[in-house]
Amino acid sequence: MGARKRNKANQLKEEKKSKSMAQLRNCPTSPRKMRLVADLVRGKEVNYALDILRFTPKEAAGRLEKLLLSAIANWQQKNEGVRIEESDLVVKEIYVDSGRMLKRLRPAPQGRGYRIRKRSNHVTLVVDSRNSETTNN
């Protein structure tokens, strides 16, 4: 049992070397609005995804563009000496989870109070080179 776990851990460690990720925590946008923009770039080539985000009018697009640039910088840090243009980087995974929720009360008629939920989200973005996908499969 110990050898099998060790082999699996080493395999996962090798896979993580080619992948690079970036996380955005407690972004004050509702997860539903952020997912609309995240779905636009999932699986796209990195330069094309940056173009999509740059010209999307939603507020979440600016935050995702900055996050994608961070993931690219993380990839460059891991793979020194390799050019981005030759590596064919792709947005491999992007997912949006709900973050903390601030709860407020808004005055309502007849002495009542309506609850306002100010939502936030966490975004995780994974960048990987396309040619490493073909060698793994």
C-alpha positions in Angstrom: 0.0 0.0 0.0 2.8 2.4 0.8 4.6 2.0 -2.5 1.4 2.5 -4.5 0.6 5.7 -2.7 4.2 6.9 -3.2 4.1 6.1 -6.9 0.8 8.0 -7.3 2.1 11.0 -5.3 5.2 11.1 -7.6 3.0 10.9 -10.7 0.8 13.8 -9.4 3.9 15.8 -8.6 5.2 15.4 -12.2 1.9 16.4 -13.6 1.9 19.6 -11.4 5.2 20.7 -12.9 3.7 21.4 -16.3 0.5 22.9 -14.9 0.3 26.4 -13.4 -2.5 27.8 -11.5 -3.7 31.1 -10.0 -6.5 31.7 -7.5 -8.7 34.8 -6.9 -10.2 34.8 -3.4 -13.2 36.7 -2.0 -13.9 38.6 -5.3 -17.0 40.8 -4.5 -19.0 39.6 -7.5 -21.8 37.0 -7.4 -20.6 33.6 -8.6 -23.3 33.4 -11.2 -22.1 36.6 -12.9 -18.5 35.4 -12.8 -19.4 32.0 -14.3 -20.8 33.7 -17.3 -17.4 35.2 -18.2 -15.5 32.1 -17.1 -17.4 30.0 -19.5 -16.2 32.2 -22.4 -12.5 31.3 -21.9 -12.7 27.7 -20.8 -10.6 25.5 -23.1 -9.4 28.4 -25.2 -5.8 29.2 -26.3 -4.3 31.8 -23.9 -3.8 34.7 -26.3 -7.3 34.2 -27.7 -8.7 34.1 -24.1 -6.9 37.3 -23.3 -8.5 39.0 -26.4 -11.9 37.7 -25.4 -11.6 39.1 -21.8 -10.1 42.4 -23.0 -13.2 43.1 -25.1 -15.9 41.7 -22.9 -17.9 44.6 -21.3 -18.6 42.8 -18.0 -16.8 43.9 -14.9 -15.8 40.3 -14.1 -13.8 40.2 -17.3 -11.2 42.6 -16.1 -10.6 40.6 -12.9 -10.3 37.3 -14.9 -7.9 38.9 -17.3 -5.6 39.9 -14.4 -5.9 36.4 -13.0 -5.1 34.8 -16.4 -2.0 37.0 -16.7 -1.0 35.8 -13.2 -1.4 32.2 -14.2 0.8 32.8 -17.3 3.5 34.4 -15.1 3.3 31.4 -12.8 3.8 29.1 -15.8 6.8 31.2 -16.9 8.3 30.9 -13.4 8.1 27.1 -13.6 9.3 26.8 -17.2 12.2 29.1 -17.6 13.8 29.2 -21.0 10.6 28.1 -22.8 8.7 30.6 -25.0 5.0 31.0 -24.5 4.3 31.1 -28.2 6.0 27.7 -28.8 4.4 26.0 -25.8 0.8 26.5 -27.0 -0.7 27.4 -23.6 -4.4 26.6 -23.0 -6.8 27.5 -20.2 -7.2 23.9 -19.1 -9.5 24.4 -16.1 -11.4 27.4 -14.7 -14.0 27.1 -12.0 -15.9 29.5 -9.8 -17.0 28.6 -6.3 -19.0 30.7 -3.9 -17.1 32.6 -1.3 -18.3 34.3 1.9 -21.6 36.0 2.0 -22.1 39.3 3.8 -25.6 39.5 5.2 -27.3 42.9 5.6 -30.8 44.1 6.4 -32.7 46.6 4.3 -35.7 48.5 5.8 -39.0 47.3 4.4 -42.6 48.5 4.8 -44.5 48.1 8.1 -41.5 47.7 10.3 -40.1 44.6 8.5 -36.5 44.1 7.3 -35.6 42.3 4.1 -32.3 40.4 4.1 -29.7 41.4 1.5 -27.0 38.8 0.7 -23.9 40.3 -0.8 -22.2 37.4 -2.4 -18.5 36.8 -3.3 -16.7 34.1 -5.1 -13.4 32.2 -5.5 -12.0 31.6 -8.9 -9.4 28.9 -9.7 -7.6 29.0 -13.1 -5.3 26.3 -14.4 -3.0 26.9 -17.5 -1.3 24.0 -19.2 0.4 23.5 -22.6 -1.6 21.7 -25.2 1.1 19.4 -26.3 1.5 17.9 -22.8 -2.2 16.9 -22.9 -1.6 14.8 -26.0 1.4 13.0 -24.4 -0.6 12.2 -21.3 -3.6 10.7 -23.1 
